[in-house]
């Protein structure tokens, strides 16, 4: 294996590692986003009129 082939092999390996890391980070981010959205929906479901109306009955 000459220097050019070695450089290409290392570059390909590093590129694959970067892609795998980016995919893993994106997956974690999307899972966190989905959980946050579920929490928001659950909070809104338990208080459907929260912040939308004012109860002034005495």
C-alpha positions as CSV (number, residue, x, y, z in Angstrom):
1,X,0.0,0.0,0.0
2,X,1.5,3.3,-1.1
3,X,1.1,6.7,0.5
4,X,-1.8,7.7,-1.7
5,X,-3.7,4.5,-1.0
6,X,-3.1,4.9,2.7
7,X,-4.3,8.5,2.7
8,X,-7.4,7.4,0.8
9,X,-8.1,4.5,3.2
10,X,-7.7,6.8,6.2
11,X,-9.9,9.5,4.7
12,X,-12.6,6.9,3.9
13,X,-12.4,5.5,7.4
14,X,-12.7,9.0,9.0
15,X,-15.6,10.0,6.8
16,X,-17.5,6.9,7.8
17,X,-16.9,7.6,11.5
18,X,-18.0,11.2,11.1
19,X,-21.2,10.1,9.3
20,X,-22.0,7.4,12.0
21,X,-21.5,10.0,14.7
22,X,-23.7,12.5,13.0
23,X,-26.4,9.9,12.5
24,X,-26.3,8.9,16.1
25,X,-26.5,12.5,17.3
26,X,-29.4,13.2,15.0
27,X,-31.2,10.1,16.2
28,X,-30.7,11.2,19.8
29,X,-31.9,14.7,19.1
30,X,-35.0,13.5,17.3
31,X,-35.9,11.1,20.2
32,X,-35.5,14.0,22.6
33,X,-37.7,16.2,20.4
34,X,-40.4,13.6,20.2
35,X,-40.4,13.2,24.0
36,X,-40.6,17.0,24.5
37,X,-43.5,17.2,22.1
38,X,-45.3,14.4,24.0
39,X,-44.8,16.2,27.2
40,X,-46.2,19.4,25.7
41,X,-49.2,17.7,24.4
42,X,-49.8,15.9,27.7
43,X,-49.6,19.2,29.5
44,X,-52.0,20.9,27.1
45,X,-54.4,18.0,27.3
46,X,-54.6,18.2,31.1
47,X,-55.3,22.0,30.9
48,X,-57.1,22.6,27.6
49,X,-58.1,26.2,28.4
50,X,-54.9,27.2,30.3
51,X,-54.0,30.7,29.2
52,X,-56.9,31.0,26.8
53,X,-59.8,32.1,29.0
54,X,-60.3,33.9,32.3
55,X,-62.9,32.6,34.8
56,X,-64.4,35.7,36.4
57,X,-67.4,33.9,38.0
58,X,-67.9,34.8,41.6
